[in-house]
C-alpha cells in the first residue's frame, strides 16, 4: 500500500483511532489526490476510498486576549 501511495505522491496528513478499533489514515498529494486507509489490529490495511480535489483546512487561531487600557 505504501508503494501505491508514494507513486501517487501522497503523504499522511492525518490519522486517528476509530470507534471500532481501526487506525484510520488520510493521505493527500500536492496535486489534490487523497486516500483513506483503515488498518486493523492485525496490521492488515484496506483502502476505504480515494479521490481528488483535496483541500487542507487549517484551524482558526484562538482570539487574542482583550487588552484593558
N, C-alpha and C positions, 0 to 999 in steps of 0.2 A: 504494500500500500504506500509506503514512504517513497518508493521509486516513482510511482504514478504521480504523486503529489509534487515531487521535485521536478519531474518533467514538465508539469503544468506551471511551475514557478510559484507554487503555493507554499506559504509558511503558516504556522499556527498563530492565530490571532486571539484565541480564547479557548478555555476548557472548563468543564465543571463536572460534578457528580450528579447523575440523575436520581430520581426517587426510586428507581428500580435497581440502582447499584452500578449502572454503566458509567464509564468515563465518556463524556461527550466532548468532542474536539471540533472546533471550527477552524478551517484553513482558508486563506484567501491569497490571491496574487495581485500584483500591482495593476494588471490589465482588467481586474474585476471578476475573475473566476473565483468560485468558492466551493467548498465541500464541507459536509458534516459527517463525522465518523463516530461510531459507537464502538467501544471496546468493553467486553465482558470481563468478569473476574478471572477467567482462564487465559486472558490475553488475546482472545480472538476478536479481530476487528471487522467491521462491516461498514461500507459507505452507505449512509442513510439517504443522502440527497446531494445534489450538486447543481450549480447554476452559474449565472453571470450577473453583472451589474452590482457587485458588492460595494457597499458604501460603509466605511468606518464611521461610527458615531462616537464622538468624544463626550464625556460627561461635562456638564456645565460646571464652571468653578463655583465654589461657595461664595456667597455675598461677602463683600468687605464689611468689617465692623464699622459701626457708626462712630464718628469722632465728635465728642462733646466739646463745644467751644465756650 
